[in-house]
C-alpha cells in the first residue's frame, strides 16, 4: 500500500460474511478492530463482498420513512426536458419542509441532503441519528433526496462520469424545488456524505443559477484507499456486514443499537459510481473544488477506511477550495466513515446546521 499505510485503518473481523442470526449484542461481542498495515479496506473491497444484485436489508424500493417519524416520503414531479427528463426522484422531508415554514423576518436555509453509496435517503432519518429531525428542532426545512438508483429514484445509464451526471440531474431538480421556496428561505444549503459529498461538490462547482448558500461534506476527500475487484453487475448490494466494516470506527465509538440500526437505510449502489469515485472523480476533484465560490464545511473521519484522511490530506482538501470565502476542513477523531451513526453524530450534525444557519444569515 506504499505511502497509504500512514493512515490508520480498521477492519472488523468476523467468522463469516453470513448475515448473523444471533442477537446484535452477541455479534458486537465478536467484533474486534485491528490496524491494517498492508491493505486498505476500500469501497471496491466492500463491493467485492457482494453476493448478488439485491439483499433483503437493502434492495431499493421506496425511501421508507420509519413509522411515526416526523417526516414524509415525497416524489418530485417528473421533468420533461433537461438532464432530469423522465426521471423519478424520491426522498424524505421534515415537517418544516412540508409546511413550507420560513416566511418570517429571518429566513432559514433550505437544507437538501444527498446520501452516499450503499444507502438511500433514509440514511438521514434513522431514529436517534436523524439529520431531518435535528433540523426540525431548529425550524429548518430539510429534504433528503434519493440519488438515482436508490430508493424510488430512477437509475442513470452507466457512464465514466456518473457522479457528474448525478450533479447535473440535481442541479435541475434543486432549481425546480427552489421555485417553491424562493420567498420562504434564504437559499439552499447542501449536505452530502461519501459519494453524495462528491455529488454536492460537483453541484457547487457548476455555480448554480439558484441561490446556493454553502455546502457541508463528509466521507469525501482527495484519494480513496486501495480496494479489490468489483463484481460485474450493474447494481451492487453490499452485505450488511460489509457496511458495518466500512462505515464504523472501533467498538465504543458507536452506541449499542449500531450498526444494526442503519441497515434499514441500505440500498444497492450503481457499479459505475464505485468505479468513478476512485478514478475519474479523484482525478478531477481539485479542478472542481477550485470553481466553488461558496462556504465549505468539511468534516472527515479520522479512522475512515474508504478515504485517506491523514492531516496532510485533509489540509490539502481544504486548500483546494481556492475561491471559497470560508473553507474549513477538520478531522473528527476516533470515528469511522459514517460519522452520523457514531456517538458524536449529534454534535457533528449540529455543526453542519450551525454552518448552514450562519451562511443564511450572511446572504
N, C-alpha and C positions, 0 to 999 in steps of 0.2 A: 504493500500500500504506500510505500515511499513516504513522502512528506506528510501524507494524510494520517499517518499514525500518531501525529501530535494531538489530534482531537481525541478526547476520552469518550468512548462509545460503550454502550451497554447492551447486552443481549440476554433475553430471558431463555433459560434452559428448561425444557420440558421433556418428558419421556416420549411424547409423540405429538403429532400435529392433529390428532383426532379431537373434535370438539368434546370437552370434558363432560362426563355425566355426574361426577361428584359435585358437592357444593362448591360455590365460589370461594368460600373460606378455605376449604381444604386445598383448592387449586392454588390459592395465593401462598399457602404454606410451602408448596412445591417450587415456587418461582424464586430463583436466585439470579442476581445480576453480577456479571464479571466483566472486567475490561477486555475489549477486543484489541489484540496487538498486531494482527496481520491481515484482517479483513473487515471492511466496513459493512454494516447491515443496511444497505441502501434500498431505495424504492424498488429497484428491479429485483433485489433479493427477496423482498416481500412478495412481489408478484410471482416469482418463480415457484412459490409455495402453493399457488392457486391450483385447485384440482378440477375446476370446471367453470362454466360460464355463469353459474348462479349458486348461491347458498341461501339457506332459509333465513339467516340473520341479516342478509343484505342483498336482496335480489331486485332492487329498484322499486318500482311501484310508486305510490303517492308519497308526498312529503311525510305524512304520518305524524301529525302533532299528537303528543301524549294526551290521553283523556283527562279533561279537567284543566289543561294548561290554558293560560290566558292568551293564547294565540289562535290564529285561524289559518287554515290552508287556503291558498289562493291559486288561481290560474289566470295568467295575464292574457289579454286579447291577442290573437294571432296577427302578426304584421303581414301585409300584402306585398311589401317591397322592402329592399334593403337586406343587409346580412341576416336579419332575424325573420325574413319572409318565410311563412309556412311553419315556423317552429312554435311548438307549445312550450311555454316556460311556466313552471310552477314554483311554489315556495310557501313560506310562512310569514305572517305579520303579527305584531303585537297589538294590543288594544289601542294604544296611542296612534298607530298607523291606521287601524280600522276606522276610528272615529275622526281621523284627519284633524287631530288637535294641533294647535300651534299658531293660532291666529292672534295671539296676544302681542304685547309690545315687544317682548323678546322672543324672536322666532328660534325654534330649536333646529338642530341639524336633522336631516332625514338620513338615518343610518341604513346602509344597504350592505349586507354581508354575503360573501361568497366562500363556500366550503372548499376543502381540499379533496384530493383523490381518495377513493375508497369510502366516501361519506356522501350524504345528501344534506339538504338544508336543516334537517333535524339536528345536525351537529351543534347548531347554535341555540337549541331549545331542549337540551337534556335537563330534566328536573334536578335542581340543585346546582346546575352548571350553565344556566340559560343566559346567554347574552341578551336575548329578546326580553326576558323578564327583568334583567338588570337595567336595560334601557327604559322599560315601562315604569319602573320605580322612580325614575327621574323625569318622567313625562316626555321621553324622547321617542318619536316614532321610529320603528326599526323593522326592516324586512329582510329575511334571509331567503335567497333565491337558489333553486336547484340549477346547477350548471348542466349544460347539455349532456344527456346520457345518464343523469342522476335523477332520483325521484320520478316525477312525471314529465320531466323536460325531454324534448326530442333530441336524440343524439346527432352529432355533426358527422359528416363524412371524414374519415381519417385523412389527415394531411401532416406534412412535416412540421408545420407551424399551427397546430391545432390550438395552442394557447392564445396566439394572436387572433385566431378565428373566434374563440370564446370572447375575447376582448371586443371585437367588432360587433358581435351579437349584443353584448351587454351595454356597449356604448349606445346602441339604438334603443334597447329595452329600457334602460335607465332614463334616457331622454324622454321617452313616452310616459314613464312613471312621473317624471318631474313636472310634466304638463298638468298633472293633478295636484301638485304640491307648490307651485310657484308662488302662491300668495300666503302659504301657511308655514313654510320652512325657510331657513336662511340659505340652504343649499344642501348638496349631497355630500355625505362623508362615507367613504368606502372602507370596509374591513375585510381582509382576506387572509385565509390560513392556507399554508402549503401551496399547492398548485393554484388554489384560489387567490393566494397572495401574489403569485406571478401574474394571474389574470388582472387583478386590481392594479398592479404596477403597469401592465400594458395599457389598461384603460387610461390611467393618468398620463401616460406617455403620448396618447392620442390628443391630449389637450381638448377635452370635450367641449361642445358648444353649450351644454347645460352647466350650471354653476357647481363645480367640484371644490369643496372646502378643503379637503385633505384626504390622506389615506393612512390606514394602520395595517401593518403586515407582520405576520409571524410565520415561522417554519418555511422561510424562503430567503435564500441568500445568493451567493455568487457561485458556489461549487457544491454539487451533490457528492455524497460518499460513493465509494465503489459498490457495484452490485453485480448480480448474476444475469443469466439469460432470461428473457421473457417468454411465457407461453405464446404460441402463435394463434391467438384467438382475439377477436376484436374487443370484447368486453371481459375484463379480468375481475373475478370475485376473490377478494383476499380472505383467507380463513380468519376467523376471529382471533386465533392465537397469533397470527402474523401481525394483525393490527395491534394486539397487546404488546408484542415485542418492539414494534417500530414506533409506537406513539407515546410510550410511558418511560419515566425515569425509574430509579430504583425503588424497592419497597420502602414505604414510609413517606414517599413524596406524593402519594395519592391516597385517597380515603378508601374505606373497606368496600364501598359499592362500585368502585372502579377496579379493573377495566370493564367489568360486565355491563355496567350501566350504559356505556356508549355503543354497545353492539347493535342496539335498535336503530341507530343512525347510519349503519353501514350500507353501502351500495357498491355495485361493480364500477370499476374505473376503466375508461377507454384506454386500450393499449397505447394508442398514439400519444396520449398525454404523458405516459410514463417514459416513452422514448423522447419526446420533445423536451421535457423538463430537464433531462440530463445531457442534452446535446444542443439543439437549436436555441432553446431558451437561455441556457447558461452562456452560450456564445454571444448573445446579443443583449444581455441584461444591462450591461454598463451603458450601452448606447440608449436603451430605453430610459434608464434612470436619469441620464443627462438631459432628457427632454422634459422632465417633470418640473412644474413650476408651483406646486402647492406643498404645504407642510406634510412631512412624512414621519410617522411614528412606527418605529421598528423595534420589536422585542423578540429575541431569539433564545431558544432553549440551550442552556449550557451543555446538556447531555443529549442533544439531538443526534439520532443515529442515521438520519437521512441527509443531513447537510453538514458541511464543515463549519462549525460555529466557534472557532477559536477567536480570541480577542482581536487578532490581526484581521481575520476575515470579516468580522462584524464591523470593525473600524473602516475597512475598505468599502464595505457595502454602504455605510453612511456617506463616505466621501464621494461615492458615485453619483449622488444626487446634487450635482454641482449647481443647479438652478433653483433648487428648493430654498425658500426663505427660512425654513426651520426643519432640518432633517436630523433626527436623533435615533441612533441605533444602539441598543443596550442588550446585555446578556441577563437572562433570568436564571439564577443559579439553581442547580440541583434538580432540574426537571427535564422531561423528555419532550418530543416533538409537539404533542398536543397540549400546550400549556393550559388551555381552558379546563382540562379534565384533571388537573393536579390541585393540591391543597391551596396553591397560590392563585388558582383560577379567578376567584372573585376579585382579588386585588389587580390582577392582570387586566380583566375586563373593565374595571373601574378606571384604570389608567387610559385605556383606549377611549372610553366615553368622555372622560375629562378632556382629553385632547380634542375630541370632536366638538364639544361644547365651546372650548376656547377658540377653535377655528371658526365656529359660527359667530361668536361674539366679535371677532376681528373682521368679519365680512362686511 
